[in-house]
Structure formats: structure tokens, C-alpha cells
Amino acid sequence: MRIDVSKFSFINKFINRLSALEKKQKISFATITFFAVADIFVFCIFVCGGKFSSPTLAFDNSSFESQKMIALNRPASKRTVNKNYAYYKFTEEQISRLMVYYNHFGSIGINVRVGVKNQSEKKLKSINASEKVFTYGFLYESDFDKKGKLSKTDHRILSGCDLRNFIKVGKGRSFFSNELSIEKNLEEKFLPVGIEIYSDYPVEIYDFFVTRSKIGYDFTGEIPFYGVASNGGSFGGNSRDFDFSGSSLVFPVENSNYSIMPKIELAFYESQDYGTPGEQLKTVLNAGGEKITVRRASGVDECVIQTALMNSPFCSYGFAENASIVKKLIMSANDAGLIPSEPGIVLVPLKTDPGLILDSKSSAWRTHDYELYEWDRFPGVLFFDTADYNVQSDFFRRLSFYAEKVGFRGSLLTDEQLGDMHGYNAHDYGAETLASFFSKVEKEGFLLNRKERILKEILIHAGVIVPEDGCYKAGAGAVISISRESAQYLRQTFLAHESWHGIFFIDENFRNAVAAVYYTVDDKTMSFMKGYWASQPGLGYDPADDFLMKNEFMAYIMQQPLSGISKYFVHLANRGSVMKAMPELCAWVRQTEGMTFEDAGKILDTYAFDNWGLRAGRVMLMSR
């Protein structure tokens, strides 16, 4: 069918007038018409096509594909936000997925990746004359009326910054990543259903990412990261201080049979100079008045602080010295596997520096009887801190006789045979010995006590011993134990002594260095050392075990600071029971003022500092 246009007089008039226009007028008319049609086209897509956002929402560790959100206003449908608000609402599928993710992990946050437009040096001066605000917050169901229309609110919890901290001189964009955490233990109806972004300077919003909560800052990646607790806060700038007081709203505040407290991750910029043994490069973390010295060492760019080992972890943190060397300070959730497998049984260790174990609160332990740790620098080296000597004996007394006691080595003693014989007040055992002990137990069908059975499970889980053909072979690692029943000054000595054993078990180069010193020490020095071990009740080291002799020789020297080595051995030479056993050797030690022991200590001390940043008497990089 053909339509006769001539019948529509208004169209004829419009065409006649259009023909009468001059060339410039026709060009102007065409330009206006083009943009009008384009606006109508965009409007149709925005209104009829679902109002989807330009940024997408994704979920970490999920098969749920990245999807666009619902754009509640025009800025949300674009990538750029400038001097206005952008409002995004999650789809029903995204809300459902958020609920599942939240119920599974408990502590989660939503991250936004932002690009900030850089400027020329000339323009930057005028831009820096006033604050450039960026804010990021959540929308909730209560922000919408009964018809589903967004109602603006004035009292929203926000994460925010001054964008002047990120604008650089040059072309292109600078980037940052900002995460706002969601409060823990919320009912599903109180979870966020959308996002609000405001910026009074041009920013590009690239994507949103739901992940496990991280609070603090991290400059280790290409894009600087800033995480804020669920009560909001500001970020950015050059300060390395951070307020973690709101983190108690996000993470568990106690260890229990159902929860595990978070950890603090620290990372540092690589240094060309880590100082000397007397003046080691360090920083001092001040957490609510509790000061933790963190020493730097070559090859150790990261460390972990368990908040359960701190006095007041949910507070403001600052750095008293060398703050500029810190590039990461993040509080994040610990793995759920750290929660006791059942009441009274902890199989998975908390990673930490041993220096934080000594003054930790037993009230924060995951079990009443003991707490289990793993040396963060030496994987597989496990620390037991026990409530008293009785608990420690239940774990290790039978093992101590099997491993080291002269006359009993290699034998599994029954409880009746052990009687009231004493093991040690602190313990250390390598993987080979542990595998041998538990293999003999299996072969003989020997009945272990409950704590020894727990010990076996711990060792298997950590890979210290490995099941093989009904028995066990040595894996990697060692076990160390100290007790709360020991006086504090002894706990420090015992921790150093046993920790050096731990390194000796796992590091062949260190064993070779110890052997080189051991074989060059004069006969009187070694005779005094072995005579002391033989004369003191409760020690009973087997002198026929060359490995054990080297190990104990090293640990007795390295358990105290270099300045205290000679004094320690003179003190032993003045002990009545030792003088009675070997009076001439004791007189010789007093006469030489114990300097032969200190000379051996100097060599080992230098080796320890050069390789690990550790020293005689100090096996930790962290101390309070």
C-alpha cells in the first residue's frame, strides 16, 4: 500500500519550509535532530532496557558470574560520576547471592574500584585549593518507599576520602580500591540492597566486588587498597595510622568453640640496609598503648599478629618509628579451620612470631589446657603453650624418655613404669624422632593417653609426620613446648632454648654451622658441658647421641643474650651439685670467666643475625 504524503498538509508545509532554509540553517537543524534522536535512543535503552548499571557486581570465590546492577538514576548507568550521586540497586538474584555469601563467611565487605582523572600541573594547583569529596555507602530496604522508589536519607554510614590524595600530574587516571564492610550477625532483612556513590570530582567507577572483610590499607599491589569497618570512616593520605575500633562490629571479639578472632597482616618495603646486631632496623606498633617492636630482616617482608595475643586489638594503631617502611596493615578474618574441632581439642595452629606468645592472655586460648601455634617464619615448627606442667607431661613425658633419657631411649614406658619420674619443664622434638615414636606405638599396639593421641592428630595435620604403611615417616617440622607454670623469666629462657632447637631440626645449614663450632671447642669446655648434663637430676641426656649433644650444646649457649653467656656458665660452675661432681672443671670455668662459651656464642650469634635477623637470647622479630 502506498501512502500519499500530499494529503497531510502539515508535512507539506514542513518540507517546504525546510527547503527554504539556508545551508547553515540546514546543517544546524540536522545537528540538533541527530542529538535529539540520540537522546531518545539512550532514554529508550535506559527506561525500556532495564536501567542497568555500567559497573558490574562480582563475588569472590564464587561461580556466580559478574553481572550489572539496576541503575536507579542516570549517573549509575554510566561509568563516570562527577558532582552528583550514583545509586545502584542489586537484582533479586544478587541479593540472594549476597545473603548466601554473608551467611557462609560472616564477615564480608563490598569493594569498589575507582579511577581518578589526573591533571596538568597548572590545573592541579587550582583543584587543590578546595576539598574534593568522594563517599561510598550502602542502600537498605528501608531507603525505599512502598512503591520501591528510593527515598534520599541524610544519615548514611559512609566510607570517604579527599580525592586530592589521589590526583596526580599527568594524563590518564590514578586508581584506588575501597572496601566497606558489612556489620556481622545481621538479620537478612537488614543487609544492603544497593550502593550509593558520590563524587564532586570526575571519577570512573569500574566494578564492585563482594569479598571477605579486610580493614586497613594495602599498598603491595598495583592499586592501593583501603578497607573501612561497617561504622564508616575516612581513608587515604600519607599517614600509616589506622583506626580499627570499628572492626569489633565486623569480626569476632573472642575465641570460642564457634568463633575465631581475626589476624593482623603487616608488610614492609624492601630495604637496602637492615642495620646491625646492635641497631637493627625496626618499627614500633602502638595499639591502644600496647607497644610491639617489629624488627626487620632480609627476606622477611611480611608478618602476622594474632589479635588474640594482643591486649586491646580493636583500637587505633600508630607507628612510633620508621612508619614509612610499612606498606600493609590489614585486619582480616582467620580461617574457620582454626575453630576447635571439638571442645578441648585444637588441631590447627595459629601462625605467629614466638615473641608474642610469652605475654599473651590464656583467657583468649581456644582450649583450657593448651594453645597451639606455628612459627610464621619456619613452617612446620609448632609451639605448645600449656596451662601447667601436668598438661605438658601428659603430652610429652613418655616421649621425652623415648627420645633423650639415658637408659630409656627407644623404649615405650607404661604409666606405671614412668611413675613419678620427671620429664622436662620444656620440650623439643624433631620430625624423625616423632615419626619413630608413633611408629613404634603402632607396631606394638601401645595404649597412649588422650593428650598423646591429640598430639599425633596435630602432627599428622601439620605434616610433621606422615602416615605410611601402617606407621609414620618424618615430614617437615618440629615440636616445641613451654608451660604457664614456669616463672616468666624462665619462660623466656625456655622459649629461646627450645626455639633454637626447632631451627636446628629443620635447617641443615644451621646444623653444619653448629657442628663447625662444636668440633673446634676445646676439650675442657665440652667436658664441663657434658659433665653438667650428667650430674643434674632430670636432664639425663644420652652422651652417645652425637646429634643430641650438638643440639644441646648450641641451645645452652644461645638461650641467653651474648652478654650473659659467660655469666651463665660461671653461675653453673658455682652451683653446689655441679662443683661436687667436677670440682676441677668448675674451677677452670671460674678462672677463665666462661669466655670459651662466649667465644662460641659470638660465632653462632653472628650466623643467626646474618641469616634471620635473630640473636642469641632472641629468637623473635617481635617483642613487647
Buried (B, 14 or more C-beta within 10 A) or exposed (E): EEEEEEEEEEEEEEEEEEEEEEEEEEEEEEEEEEEEEEEEEBEEEBEEEEBBBBBBBBBEEBEBEEBBBBBBBBBBBBBBBBEBBBBBBBBEEBBEBBEEBBEEBBBBBBBBBBBBBBBEEEEBEEBEEEEBBBBBBBBBEEBBEEEEEBEEEEEBBBBBBBBBBBBEEEEEBBBBBBBBBBBBEEEEEEBBBBBBBBBBBBBBBBBBBBBBBBBBBBBBEEEBBBBBBBBBBBBBBEEBEBBBBBBBBBBBBEBEEEBBBBBBBBBBEEBEEBBEBEEBBBBBBBBBEBEBBBBBBBEBBEBBBBBBBBBEBBBEBBBEEBBEBBBBBBBBBBEEEBBBBEEBBBBBBBBBBBBBBBBBEEEBBBBEBBBBBBBBBBBBBBBBBBBEBEBBBBBBBBBBBBBBBBEBBEEBBEEEEBEEBBBBBBBBBBBBBBBBBBBBBBEEEBEBBEBBEBBBEBBBBBEBBBBEEEBBBBBBBBBBBBBBBBEEEBBBBBBBBBBBBBBBBBBEEBBEBBBEBBEEBEEBBBBBBBBBBBBBEEBBBBEEBEBBBBBBBBBBBBBBBBEBBBBBBBEBBEBEEBBEBBEEBBEBBBEBBBBBBBBBBBBBBBBBBEBBBBBBBBBBBBBB
